[in-house]
Every structure is written in C-alpha cells, then in structure tokens.
C-alpha cells in the first residue's frame, strides 16, 4: 500500500459509438493525482456487455453501456439497492 492519502483523483473517459448498432459505451479509468496509483472497480464482473457494466480483466477500466437521455430503454428497468452496513463489534 502507498503512504499517499489519495486525496485528489483524475478520471479519463473514452466514448465509443458502435457503427450501425445504435449503441454506445464509455470506458472509464481513475487514478490518484498525487501518486499516480490506479483504482480498481469493485463488484463488477469482467467482460463486455451491451446491457450491463463490466470491467477489464484487471478491474482497472469500467466499460459501461450508455444511451442518449431521450431513449427510455434503461430508465424503465432501473432498480436501487442499499448496501448492507457492517455491524459494529
């Protein structure tokens, strides 16, 4: 582990348009500005999907399908889940 407190971050985003499919995605990477350490995305399966976010095999790049706001496909399927809060010892 680094001694850096990771107080400042930078993200890079690469937008992708898949010709003749009407589909889009964004690839996101995050790193600490101070020490350069990359951050891994947790809880997301590796791979590529048209319908769900995935990560690169090393977990350092999030690959998320996106759509223009006016397209209601994903919004109509949205759910919300609260993570469990660990019990205090």
N, C-alpha and C positions, 0 to 999 in steps of 0.2 A: 504494500500500500504506500501511496505517496504521502508526504508530510503536508502537501497542499490542502487547503480547506475547500477547494473547488467553489469559490465564491462568485466567479464570473464564467459565463458559458457563451459559446457560439454554436449556431446550427447552420448547416448547409442543406439546401433543398434542391433536388433535381426533379423537374417536372417532365412527365412522359406522356406523349399522345400516341396511342396505338392506331396507326393508319387503318382506315376502312372498318373499324370496330365500334367507334363512338365511345371508346373507353379511355380513361386517363388514370395516371397514378403519380405518386410523389415518393421519392426516396429521400430519407432524412438521416443526417449524421449529426451528432452532438459531441463537442469536446470542450475541455476546460481551457479558457483563455490564458490562465496563468501558467499552467504546467504542460498543456497540450494533451493530457490524458483523454482518451476517447471514452464515451459512455455507452454501455450496452443496454438494449431494450429488453425488459424482463416480461415474462408471462405471455409471449407471443410466439407461436410456432414458426419454424423456419420454412422457407419456400417462397412461392409466388401464387397469388390468388386474385381473381377478378372481383371477389366479393368480400374478402376479409383481409385485414392487415397481416403481414408476415415479416419476418426478419431474415437478414442474410445468415448464412450458416454460422458465422462468428457472433451474431447478435448485435453487431455494431451499426447496421443500417436497417431502418424501418422502411418497409415497402408497403405503402397504403394505397388502396384504390380510392379515387376521388371522383366527384362529378360536379357539374355546374349546379348552383343553388336552385335553379328553376326545375331541376329534374327530381321528382318526388320518390324515386325508387328506394333509396336507402332510408330516407327520413321516415317512411311509413313502417319500417322494420326496427326502429330504434328501441333499445331497452336500456335500463340503468341498473347498475348493481353496486351496492356499497361494500367495500372490502371489510372483512372482519377486523376488529380492533383487538390486538393481543391483550390477554388478561394480565394484570399486574401481579407480580409474585408476592 
